[in-house]
Amino acid sequence: MIVTSLTGVEFGYTDLPCIQDANVEIKLGEFVAVTGPNGAAKSTLLKLMLGLLQPWKGKVHLSPLNAEGKKLQVGYVSQQISAFNSGFPSTILEFVRSGRYANGSWLRRFHKEDDILTENALRQVGMWDLRKRKIGELSGGQKQRICMARALAQDPDMLVLDEPTTGMDQDSRFGFYQLMYHQVKVHGRTVVMVTHGLSEVAPYLDRIIELERKEDGGWKCCTTTSCSGHFVPVG
């Protein structure tokens, strides 16, 4: 089952495209890393996959349903650490539990299942004991963990993660890779992750989408399976 795909996609932020003729497929139950130098449109690629950006040309497909025929749930963690300043009012528990609203109305009441999934998510990232602390008091690595916990609390079919290990020490990074591997192999989730630490995470991966510099100064997309395209430096 193909969860998301790009076919002949072109996109840019200015008059010049940063992605041209991109063809990418992400399948159910894969752990895929997207890697490449700064400016290689990695974050843009994720946003196109999720429909957060509309391509100039080509087609983007995000499956509306999961393998069970229910609505596909996607947990997305962007590069958002700087958004949490020292005055951010929410506690860790409140923030992570808010991820449960992704499965229903903002006006609905929380149920026991919401509490269980929130606790499980916090325990998986090692933040349950700190659940009553304010987000603004946390380190960068801890903020990344609670963003990950919020995504896990949604009980997602697919996790899309933009440099999720930023601010983590080495032990925390390896623990995170093992957690994602567990999500894929045990829970059958799809994980797509932008990373610069390819050598660390490579043993856990099913596939790598690597953006490499072309001779003409653009970027080419190299992978073990179906992915091609022309990626031009941004900025």
DOSE-547733 format. One line per field, with one value per residue: x, y, z of N, C-alpha, C in turn; residue number from 1. Coordinates in pm, 1 decimal. Example, Ala and Ser with C-alpha at 12.3 -4.5 7.8 and 13.67 -1.06 7.14 Angstrom:
n.px = 1319.0,1285.0
n.py = -569.0,-225.0
n.pz = 780.0,708.0
ca.px = 1230.0,1367.0
ca.py = -450.0,-106.0
ca.pz = 780.0,714.0
c.px = 1320.0,1290.0
c.py = -330.0,3.0
c.pz = 780.0,787.0
num = 1,2
This chain:
n.px = 83.9,62.9,131.5,184.2,265.5,462.4,431.1,590.6,637.5,667.8,792.4,833.3,953.2,1001.1,1034.2,1183.5,1205.3,1247.7,1219.9,1198.5,1032.9,990.4,962.1,832.3,773.0,615.8,575.3,345.3,437.7,712.7,1038.7,1176.6,1441.7,1511.3,1765.5,2040.8,2234.8,2219.0,1960.1,1864.2,1596.0,1460.7,1275.0,1072.1,999.2,874.3,653.2,515.7,444.5,255.5,55.1,62.9,182.3,112.1,179.1,341.0,330.7,242.0,144.7,31.9,-22.4,-193.0,-290.1,-628.8,-722.9,-635.0,-475.4,-679.3,-905.2,-996.6,-992.8,-689.2,-439.1,-208.3,91.4,271.3,580.8,729.9,1004.9,1002.0,1096.3,1191.1,959.8,860.4,882.8,1015.2,787.9,577.1,262.4,153.4,143.2,349.3,191.9,-63.2,-6.2,75.1,-150.4,-330.0,-288.0,-467.2,-694.5,-673.8,-811.0,-1077.5,-1343.0,-1256.5,-1418.0,-1499.2,-1518.9,-1250.8,-1164.3,-1113.3,-943.4,-800.3,-645.1,-490.7,-344.0,-204.3,-45.7,104.7,246.5,406.8,558.7,699.5,880.6,1023.9,933.5,731.4,756.0,805.0,575.4,419.4,556.5,621.2,625.8,798.1,1014.1,1178.8,1461.4,1610.8,1626.6,1442.7,1208.3,1184.3,1127.3,871.8,718.9,736.0,604.0,346.5,273.6,276.0,69.7,-151.1,-199.7,-95.9,-102.1,102.6,414.8,564.4,858.7,1061.0,1382.3,1395.1,1569.1,1715.4,1900.1,1917.6,2119.6,2373.4,2300.7,2026.7,1947.7,1999.4,1823.4,1587.3,1589.1,1561.1,1308.7,1151.3,1200.1,1074.9,810.3,759.1,810.5,668.2,419.8,343.0,354.7,423.5,721.9,867.1,1151.5,1342.9,1688.9,2023.1,2197.4,2280.3,2456.4,2421.2,2150.3,2112.7,2128.6,1871.7,1695.4,1466.7,1489.3,1652.4,1620.4,1812.6,1937.4,2147.5,2416.2,2409.3,2596.8,2533.2,2474.0,2231.4,2011.3,2006.2,1794.6,1843.2,1786.0,1712.7,1489.8,1193.6,1242.0,1293.1,1419.5,1470.6,1629.2,1664.3,1892.1,1773.1,1749.4
n.py = -119.8,216.0,495.5,770.4,980.5,1143.0,1263.9,1360.5,1618.8,1970.4,2254.0,2571.4,2853.1,3102.2,3268.3,3074.0,2720.4,2495.1,2230.0,1991.8,1783.3,1565.3,1238.6,1028.7,760.7,644.6,370.6,162.2,82.0,133.5,247.5,534.6,748.1,1087.4,1264.4,1498.1,1789.4,2118.2,2332.4,2170.1,2122.4,1943.6,1967.1,2087.6,1883.8,1704.7,1860.4,1886.1,1617.3,1588.5,1754.5,2013.5,2206.4,2319.8,2180.1,2330.7,2198.7,1864.0,1576.9,1511.8,1256.2,1159.9,903.3,867.6,679.0,423.2,97.5,-51.6,56.4,279.4,634.5,783.5,851.6,1101.0,1186.6,1472.7,1623.2,1917.8,2150.3,2304.5,2392.8,2646.2,2785.6,2754.9,2949.1,3086.2,3171.1,3007.7,2879.1,2622.2,2297.0,2001.3,1767.6,1869.2,1972.4,1745.1,1584.1,1734.5,1654.9,1454.0,1571.1,1563.5,1349.1,1410.5,1644.5,1972.2,2039.7,1817.3,1588.7,1454.1,1108.2,788.9,640.8,843.2,942.0,716.8,676.5,917.7,900.9,668.8,761.3,965.4,815.6,656.2,834.0,904.7,1110.5,1114.7,1143.7,1410.8,1541.8,1747.3,1979.2,2308.1,2383.8,2583.7,2566.0,2367.8,2194.5,2210.9,1950.2,1813.3,1943.6,1859.0,1592.2,1601.6,1701.2,1486.3,1299.7,1408.2,1367.3,1084.8,1034.6,1073.4,833.3,750.0,648.0,710.0,865.3,1172.4,1334.7,1608.2,1649.2,1533.9,1470.7,1687.7,1867.7,1657.5,1436.7,1185.2,929.3,965.9,1005.6,752.7,599.6,709.5,635.0,359.6,353.0,448.1,245.4,37.8,132.4,98.3,-179.6,-324.4,-194.7,-140.7,107.4,379.8,555.9,859.3,1045.5,1336.9,1373.8,1448.5,1276.9,1029.9,806.7,710.9,632.1,460.1,166.4,101.2,154.6,110.5,227.6,490.7,824.7,1025.4,1344.6,1467.8,1670.5,1788.5,1798.6,2032.3,2203.1,2177.2,1955.6,1601.7,1318.6,1030.5,687.4,361.5,256.4,356.2,675.9,990.0,1292.9,1651.0,1863.8,2183.1,2414.6,2599.9,2938.4
n.pz = 0.0,-93.5,89.0,66.4,-213.5,-469.2,-795.0,-1075.3,-969.5,-931.4,-761.2,-596.5,-400.0,-490.0,-806.2,-919.5,-930.4,-651.0,-642.2,-893.4,-1124.6,-944.6,-820.7,-595.0,-371.2,-79.1,119.9,307.6,639.2,626.9,727.9,663.3,574.8,504.2,367.4,329.2,222.4,383.8,265.2,68.5,18.6,183.9,398.7,257.1,85.8,264.0,342.8,103.5,62.1,262.7,185.4,272.1,126.8,-199.9,-513.5,-800.4,-1040.6,-1142.3,-937.1,-609.0,-381.7,-96.2,95.4,184.0,357.2,599.1,631.6,738.4,641.8,768.8,856.5,762.1,993.7,1068.1,1220.8,1264.7,1306.6,1310.6,1252.6,1521.3,1765.5,1857.0,1888.7,2141.7,2400.1,2712.8,2842.0,2770.3,2842.0,2889.4,3049.6,3024.6,3018.0,2944.7,2692.0,2540.8,2562.3,2417.4,2161.1,2116.1,2020.1,1751.0,1662.8,1672.7,1759.8,1882.5,2088.8,2220.1,2502.1,2700.4,2708.9,2876.7,2713.1,2586.2,2796.2,2852.7,2612.3,2605.7,2838.8,2775.4,2551.4,2661.1,2840.2,2662.5,2548.3,2765.0,2939.4,3126.0,3407.2,3429.3,3369.0,3479.4,3457.1,3318.1,2970.8,2878.6,3048.4,2968.9,2817.2,2484.5,2373.3,2535.4,2466.1,2203.3,2252.6,2374.5,2168.4,1997.8,2157.5,2159.0,1894.1,1889.8,2066.9,1913.1,1801.7,1543.8,1194.7,1027.5,1082.7,1041.0,1040.1,1105.8,1131.6,1404.0,1615.5,1693.1,1928.2,2105.5,2308.4,2240.5,2348.2,2384.2,2120.2,2002.0,2152.4,2061.1,1787.9,1816.2,1930.2,1715.3,1530.9,1662.7,1649.7,1379.2,1323.2,1519.8,1560.8,1304.3,1181.5,954.0,906.9,828.9,808.4,833.3,849.8,963.0,1071.3,940.2,948.5,1204.9,1225.1,1013.6,1041.6,1126.0,926.5,647.0,403.4,219.4,124.1,-47.0,-99.5,-330.3,-455.3,-789.6,-1097.9,-1231.5,-1031.1,-903.8,-718.5,-690.3,-645.4,-472.0,-412.0,-270.6,-384.9,-566.1,-647.8,-779.4,-924.3,-950.5,-743.6,-635.8,-479.6,-195.4,-120.9
ca.px = 0.0,134.7,70.2,193.2,352.3,475.6,448.8,620.9,608.6,754.6,752.2,933.6,906.0,1018.2,1007.0,1261.1,1165.4,1347.4,1196.9,1151.7,1014.8,1013.4,879.0,862.6,668.4,635.8,484.6,302.1,529.0,853.2,1113.3,1248.3,1512.3,1539.2,1889.2,2106.5,2290.4,2127.8,1912.0,1829.8,1449.6,1412.5,1151.0,973.0,953.9,778.3,530.8,443.5,385.2,142.5,-44.0,74.1,217.9,53.5,280.9,313.9,298.0,247.4,39.5,66.0,-127.3,-187.5,-402.4,-727.1,-755.5,-526.7,-489.4,-803.6,-1017.2,-1034.0,-923.2,-545.2,-394.2,-68.8,156.7,374.7,664.5,810.1,1114.4,924.0,1146.5,1204.3,828.3,830.5,967.8,1007.5,656.1,473.3,186.2,102.7,226.3,381.3,76.3,-167.4,36.9,73.3,-289.7,-399.7,-275.3,-584.0,-797.8,-659.7,-905.6,-1215.6,-1371.1,-1193.6,-1516.4,-1535.1,-1456.8,-1150.7,-1206.5,-1007.2,-847.2,-714.4,-549.5,-398.8,-253.7,-117.4,54.5,194.0,334.2,505.1,651.2,785.8,988.1,1092.2,895.8,614.6,784.3,812.1,452.0,358.3,641.4,585.8,706.0,902.3,1125.5,1250.2,1573.4,1574.0,1604.0,1318.6,1098.4,1168.4,1063.6,727.8,656.4,723.7,500.0,216.9,244.7,245.2,-59.8,-255.3,-210.6,-90.4,-60.8,228.8,485.9,647.9,941.9,1160.6,1498.7,1339.7,1670.1,1786.1,1908.7,1933.5,2254.2,2387.4,2220.0,1886.4,1924.9,1991.0,1697.3,1480.7,1589.1,1505.4,1165.1,1089.4,1208.2,968.2,682.5,743.9,810.3,568.7,289.1,311.2,346.1,518.1,799.1,948.4,1226.2,1457.9,1798.4,2161.7,2275.9,2250.1,2538.1,2366.2,2018.0,2109.7,2097.2,1730.1,1614.3,1431.5,1520.3,1706.9,1605.4,1927.9,1947.7,2288.8,2442.1,2433.8,2705.8,2485.7,2448.7,2105.5,2017.5,1941.6,1736.0,1891.1,1729.5,1720.2,1371.5,1146.8,1247.1,1380.2,1379.4,1571.7,1608.6,1750.6,1915.0,1683.7,1812.0
ca.py = 0.0,342.6,589.8,902.2,979.0,1260.0,1224.1,1472.9,1740.0,2088.2,2353.0,2668.1,2963.3,3223.4,3239.9,2956.2,2602.0,2424.2,2088.9,1970.6,1647.0,1473.7,1119.0,964.0,676.2,596.3,257.8,127.3,4.3,162.1,347.3,602.5,871.1,1185.8,1328.9,1581.9,1914.0,2230.0,2396.3,2070.3,2110.4,1826.4,2003.2,2113.1,1752.9,1653.4,1940.9,1848.0,1485.9,1601.5,1846.2,2145.2,2292.5,2274.6,2184.8,2406.3,2098.7,1726.9,1525.4,1460.4,1168.3,1116.3,811.9,911.2,567.5,333.5,-40.0,-105.9,125.9,395.4,757.6,782.5,946.3,1140.1,1267.1,1553.8,1701.5,2010.2,2215.7,2404.1,2409.1,2787.0,2843.2,2742.0,3036.5,3064.1,3206.5,2918.0,2851.6,2486.1,2191.3,1893.0,1679.4,1937.8,1984.9,1614.6,1538.4,1808.9,1579.2,1367.5,1642.6,1531.3,1241.4,1451.5,1785.8,2044.4,2058.8,1690.6,1558.6,1348.7,978.3,708.7,605.4,959.6,945.8,603.4,702.4,1028.4,847.5,578.5,841.4,1032.4,713.8,609.2,931.2,928.9,1240.6,1102.2,1195.6,1557.5,1582.1,1866.5,2096.2,2397.2,2359.9,2685.5,2534.2,2251.4,2209.4,2185.3,1807.6,1775.8,1995.5,1767.3,1469.8,1617.3,1712.9,1349.4,1236.4,1458.3,1296.7,946.1,1031.3,1071.1,696.1,772.1,545.0,756.8,972.5,1251.8,1400.5,1696.7,1658.3,1518.4,1448.8,1812.1,1899.0,1536.3,1381.6,1061.9,821.1,995.7,983.0,609.1,554.5,755.3,549.8,230.7,374.2,455.1,110.5,-36.3,178.1,40.5,-325.8,-381.6,-131.0,-131.1,246.2,432.2,667.8,934.1,1133.1,1412.8,1362.0,1466.7,1170.9,909.1,693.4,658.8,572.4,370.2,25.9,82.2,201.2,28.8,297.2,625.1,919.8,1113.7,1452.9,1491.5,1778.6,1752.6,1873.4,2164.2,2284.3,2141.9,1836.8,1482.7,1236.7,893.6,598.5,221.1,223.6,456.2,818.7,1063.0,1432.4,1755.9,1948.7,2299.8,2476.1,2705.5,3049.7
ca.pz = 0.0,-99.0,181.9,3.6,-331.0,-555.8,-934.0,-1163.1,-893.2,-935.7,-661.2,-553.7,-315.8,-569.1,-947.2,-957.2,-852.3,-570.5,-672.4,-1029.7,-1173.2,-832.8,-814.6,-467.4,-314.3,56.9,137.4,441.9,722.0,598.6,803.5,555.4,610.0,399.8,409.5,230.2,276.7,408.3,143.7,-32.2,7.4,256.7,468.6,153.0,38.4,362.1,339.2,-18.0,86.2,354.0,130.3,335.0,15.4,-326.1,-618.4,-923.4,-1141.0,-1093.7,-850.1,-476.6,-329.2,43.4,108.7,283.8,445.3,637.8,583.7,792.2,581.2,850.5,820.4,786.2,1095.0,1045.8,1323.9,1199.9,1397.6,1230.7,1324.1,1593.3,1900.5,1893.3,1915.4,2283.1,2480.3,2857.1,2891.4,2718.6,2964.2,2902.6,3106.4,2931.9,3007.0,2868.0,2553.0,2474.8,2556.2,2312.1,2037.6,2100.4,1945.2,1608.7,1632.2,1694.8,1777.5,1992.8,2193.9,2283.6,2631.1,2698.6,2759.3,2937.4,2608.1,2564.8,2906.8,2838.7,2500.0,2644.9,2932.4,2703.5,2465.6,2746.9,2892.5,2553.4,2524.4,2891.7,2994.6,3212.7,3540.9,3422.3,3301.2,3539.5,3433.9,3208.6,2851.0,2867.4,3137.5,2917.3,2724.3,2345.6,2353.4,2602.0,2385.1,2090.3,2300.7,2397.8,2035.8,1951.2,2237.8,2111.7,1769.2,1922.9,2134.3,1810.0,1753.0,1399.2,1099.0,970.8,1151.7,950.6,1140.3,1045.6,1220.8,1538.7,1719.6,1721.5,2070.5,2186.7,2318.3,2162.8,2405.7,2355.5,1977.0,1974.8,2210.1,1971.6,1668.5,1856.3,1947.2,1583.1,1474.5,1730.2,1595.2,1246.1,1320.9,1610.6,1543.5,1162.1,1137.8,855.9,961.8,733.2,896.9,785.6,945.1,920.6,1134.3,864.8,991.1,1329.7,1209.9,898.3,1070.7,1156.9,814.4,531.0,279.2,232.7,14.8,-28.3,-195.4,-357.6,-549.6,-929.3,-1162.0,-1273.1,-913.2,-840.1,-634.4,-741.8,-541.1,-487.8,-312.1,-308.5,-464.0,-661.8,-616.7,-871.3,-933.7,-953.8,-627.0,-650.3,-349.1,-152.4,-50.3
c.px = 87.3,61.2,71.0,289.3,352.9,501.8,469.6,603.5,714.6,700.6,867.5,870.7,918.1,982.4,1079.7,1220.2,1280.1,1332.0,1139.9,1142.6,1045.1,912.9,920.7,744.5,708.5,530.3,454.5,409.2,675.8,909.4,1208.8,1315.3,1529.2,1660.2,1950.1,2155.0,2182.0,2087.0,1867.2,1680.8,1392.9,1280.2,1038.4,914.4,849.6,645.7,448.7,375.1,256.8,31.8,-43.0,119.3,156.9,156.5,240.6,265.3,301.7,135.8,97.6,-51.1,-97.1,-310.8,-500.9,-756.3,-631.3,-556.8,-619.6,-927.1,-1069.1,-954.2,-775.0,-510.3,-244.3,-21.2,274.5,448.3,756.7,926.5,1055.8,976.6,1150.6,1070.7,793.0,925.1,942.5,869.6,544.2,395.3,149.9,199.8,253.2,259.3,-33.5,-132.2,25.7,-70.1,-368.0,-387.6,-393.0,-698.1,-788.6,-759.4,-1051.2,-1227.4,-1294.0,-1289.8,-1550.1,-1463.4,-1351.9,-1208.1,-1086.7,-900.1,-750.1,-605.9,-445.5,-297.1,-157.2,-7.6,153.7,294.4,443.3,605.6,747.8,901.4,1058.1,1056.6,776.6,638.9,789.5,682.1,390.1,441.5,589.4,679.5,821.6,1024.0,1216.8,1368.8,1524.9,1544.5,1475.5,1197.0,1075.0,1094.9,913.6,652.3,636.5,612.3,360.7,176.0,206.7,108.3,-175.5,-282.1,-204.0,-57.9,75.0,284.1,577.2,726.0,1053.7,1273.0,1457.2,1443.5,1753.6,1784.1,1923.7,2079.6,2256.3,2302.0,2072.3,1854.1,1909.7,1863.5,1579.6,1473.4,1528.7,1354.4,1094.8,1091.0,1098.0,830.9,654.1,722.7,701.6,429.1,250.4,297.1,449.4,589.2,883.1,1018.2,1339.7,1566.9,1932.0,2250.4,2254.8,2329.0,2483.6,2237.9,2012.1,2075.7,1948.7,1639.7,1579.8,1481.4,1570.8,1674.7,1712.1,1934.1,2095.0,2303.8,2471.0,2546.0,2662.7,2448.1,2316.4,2123.8,1951.3,1899.2,1772.8,1833.8,1740.2,1598.1,1325.2,1147.0,1339.7,1335.3,1498.6,1539.2,1711.6,1770.8,1818.0,1764.6,1960.3
c.py = 124.6,443.8,730.8,895.8,1115.3,1208.8,1347.2,1608.3,1847.8,2190.1,2446.8,2777.2,3098.4,3190.9,3114.0,2837.3,2549.0,2273.4,2079.2,1822.7,1544.1,1359.5,1036.7,878.5,633.3,489.3,231.6,46.3,23.0,261.1,411.2,729.0,957.6,1264.8,1407.9,1710.3,2016.3,2294.4,2299.6,2036.2,1988.6,1855.2,2028.4,1982.7,1694.3,1727.8,1913.1,1713.2,1494.7,1692.0,1982.7,2250.7,2234.2,2286.9,2273.9,2312.3,1961.4,1695.1,1475.7,1376.7,1135.2,1030.8,861.9,804.8,487.0,191.8,-104.1,-37.5,243.0,517.6,749.2,890.7,973.2,1224.9,1339.6,1635.2,1787.7,2064.0,2333.2,2434.4,2555.5,2851.5,2838.3,2830.7,3013.1,3095.5,3116.2,2860.1,2705.9,2395.4,2086.5,1804.3,1741.9,1943.4,1851.4,1564.0,1611.7,1741.0,1487.8,1436.9,1615.0,1425.0,1280.4,1601.1,1844.5,2057.8,1928.8,1674.2,1449.9,1221.9,903.4,672.0,720.0,966.7,834.9,628.6,816.6,979.4,756.8,655.8,908.9,933.0,666.9,704.5,972.5,1059.7,1233.1,1164.4,1348.1,1618.9,1710.5,1992.8,2178.9,2374.1,2458.7,2659.3,2426.3,2288.8,2181.0,2039.0,1759.4,1825.5,1907.4,1642.1,1487.0,1640.9,1574.3,1276.2,1281.0,1389.5,1151.1,933.5,1030.1,930.8,693.9,646.6,579.7,870.5,1041.3,1349.4,1480.2,1722.3,1645.5,1502.8,1573.5,1840.3,1778.2,1495.4,1245.1,948.2,841.2,970.9,834.4,549.9,591.6,667.2,413.0,239.7,377.5,318.7,22.6,2.4,113.9,-109.8,-388.3,-326.2,-110.9,10.1,276.3,551.3,728.3,1043.8,1203.5,1404.7,1397.3,1354.6,1037.2,788.0,629.8,579.7,465.8,225.0,-2.3,103.8,91.4,92.9,437.2,704.7,1025.6,1217.7,1489.5,1600.9,1724.9,1838.6,2013.6,2253.7,2257.9,2020.7,1721.0,1394.8,1090.9,805.9,455.1,177.4,347.5,598.1,883.7,1207.9,1525.5,1853.8,2061.0,2364.3,2589.9,2812.8,3058.9
c.pz = 0.0,-11.2,123.6,-113.4,-398.8,-696.4,-1020.3,-1097.1,-913.8,-836.4,-631.1,-469.9,-386.3,-712.9,-994.4,-872.1,-767.4,-585.5,-812.7,-1060.8,-1065.1,-834.2,-692.6,-424.9,-173.2,83.4,284.6,513.5,691.8,699.9,703.8,608.9,486.4,446.7,295.2,293.8,307.5,276.1,36.8,-35.7,78.6,328.4,369.5,100.8,133.4,353.0,214.1,0.0,167.5,300.4,195.4,235.6,-111.2,-438.5,-734.6,-1032.8,-1075.3,-995.4,-718.7,-426.9,-184.2,66.4,215.0,388.7,481.6,589.8,631.2,734.0,662.9,806.2,857.1,887.6,1076.1,1162.7,1262.2,1305.8,1312.2,1313.5,1403.4,1733.3,1944.4,1927.0,2064.0,2363.2,2629.1,2914.7,2843.1,2836.3,2989.1,2978.7,2998.4,2909.7,2921.7,2720.5,2479.5,2461.1,2448.6,2176.6,2011.4,2025.6,1795.4,1566.5,1655.3,1714.6,1895.3,2111.3,2267.7,2417.4,2613.3,2761.3,2817.2,2834.7,2580.3,2671.7,2892.8,2728.0,2531.9,2738.6,2860.3,2618.1,2547.8,2804.3,2783.9,2526.2,2654.1,2958.8,3090.6,3350.3,3545.2,3371.1,3355.9,3518.5,3316.9,3090.3,2840.2,2953.7,3080.9,2829.8,2582.8,2319.3,2417.0,2525.0,2261.9,2133.9,2319.4,2266.9,1976.5,2026.0,2191.8,1982.0,1796.6,1988.7,2035.2,1757.8,1600.4,1319.0,1039.2,1056.1,1051.2,1037.6,1073.7,1146.5,1367.3,1648.8,1748.9,1871.2,2160.3,2194.6,2249.3,2216.6,2374.8,2208.6,1947.0,2035.1,2122.6,1846.7,1699.7,1875.3,1812.7,1513.9,1533.3,1674.7,1459.5,1253.5,1407.7,1583.8,1396.9,1109.9,1030.0,918.5,850.2,812.7,824.1,891.3,880.2,976.3,1069.3,913.8,1118.5,1307.8,1100.8,931.4,1094.8,1035.7,714.8,402.3,309.8,107.0,36.8,-139.6,-211.4,-462.5,-689.4,-986.0,-1201.9,-1155.3,-845.1,-751.1,-706.5,-624.6,-566.5,-376.6,-361.7,-388.3,-539.1,-607.7,-717.4,-873.0,-931.0,-841.3,-630.4,-513.9,-320.8,-80.6,-75.5
num = 1,2,3,4,5,6,7,8,9,10,11,12,13,14,15,16,17,18,19,20,21,22,23,24,25,26,27,28,29,30,31,32,33,34,35,36,37,38,39,40,41,42,43,44,45,46,47,48,49,50,51,52,53,54,55,56,57,58,59,60,61,62,63,64,65,66,67,68,69,70,71,72,73,74,75,76,77,78,79,80,81,82,83,84,85,86,87,88,89,90,91,92,93,94,95,96,97,98,99,100,101,102,103,104,105,106,107,108,109,110,111,112,113,114,115,116,117,118,119,120,121,122,123,124,125,126,127,128,129,130,131,132,133,134,135,136,137,138,139,140,141,142,143,144,145,146,147,148,149,150,151,152,153,154,155,156,157,158,159,160,161,162,163,164,165,166,167,168,169,170,171,172,173,174,175,176,177,178,179,180,181,182,183,184,185,186,187,188,189,190,191,192,193,194,195,196,197,198,199,200,201,202,203,204,205,206,207,208,209,210,211,212,213,214,215,216,217,218,219,220,221,222,223,224,225,226,227,228,229,230,231,232,233,234,235
